[in-house]
Amino acid sequence: MMNVIESVLIALGLFPGIELADSMAKSKTLTIMVIVGLVLFGGFVLFLFHMAGKQ
């Protein structure tokens, strides 16, 4: 599971290093917050593309 999250963060340029992965491995709350944040950010980007397509 962590490899997928790390890959997404690296692809988005949001991966500051091993420190985040270590912190996420120790904290379920941080892992959930990062996943929710990525989902919300992705949804917002899709919403913007949708709205731009209506112009």
C-alpha positions as CSV (number, residue, x, y, z in Angstrom):
1,M,0.0,0.0,0.0
2,M,2.8,2.4,0.9
3,N,4.6,1.8,-2.4
4,V,1.5,3.0,-4.3
5,I,1.2,6.1,-2.2
6,E,4.9,6.8,-2.6
7,S,4.7,6.4,-6.4
8,V,1.8,8.9,-6.6
9,L,3.6,11.4,-4.4
10,I,6.7,11.1,-6.5
11,A,4.7,11.5,-9.7
12,L,3.1,14.7,-8.4
13,G,6.4,16.1,-7.2
14,L,5.1,16.1,-3.6
15,F,7.5,13.6,-2.1
16,P,10.0,15.3,0.1
17,G,11.9,12.2,0.9
18,I,12.0,9.2,3.1
19,E,10.9,11.2,6.1
20,L,7.3,11.4,5.0
21,A,7.2,7.7,4.2
22,D,8.6,6.9,7.7
23,S,6.1,9.2,9.4
24,M,3.2,7.7,7.4
25,A,4.3,4.2,8.3
26,K,4.2,5.2,12.0
27,S,1.0,7.2,11.9
28,K,-2.3,5.9,10.6
29,T,-3.8,9.4,11.0
30,L,-1.2,11.0,8.8
31,T,-1.6,8.3,6.1
32,I,-5.4,8.9,6.1
33,M,-4.9,12.7,5.9
34,V,-2.5,12.3,2.9
35,I,-4.8,10.0,1.1
36,V,-7.9,12.2,1.7
37,G,-5.9,15.3,0.7
38,L,-4.8,13.6,-2.6
39,V,-8.4,12.5,-3.3
40,L,-9.8,16.0,-2.6
41,F,-7.0,17.6,-4.7
42,G,-7.7,15.2,-7.6
43,G,-11.4,15.9,-7.4
44,F,-10.8,19.6,-7.5
45,V,-8.6,19.3,-10.6
46,L,-11.3,17.1,-12.3
47,F,-13.9,19.7,-11.3
48,L,-11.8,22.5,-12.9
49,F,-11.3,20.5,-16.1
50,H,-15.1,19.9,-16.2
51,M,-15.9,23.6,-15.7
52,A,-13.3,24.6,-18.3
53,G,-14.9,22.2,-20.8
54,K,-18.2,24.1,-20.4
55,Q,-16.7,27.3,-21.7
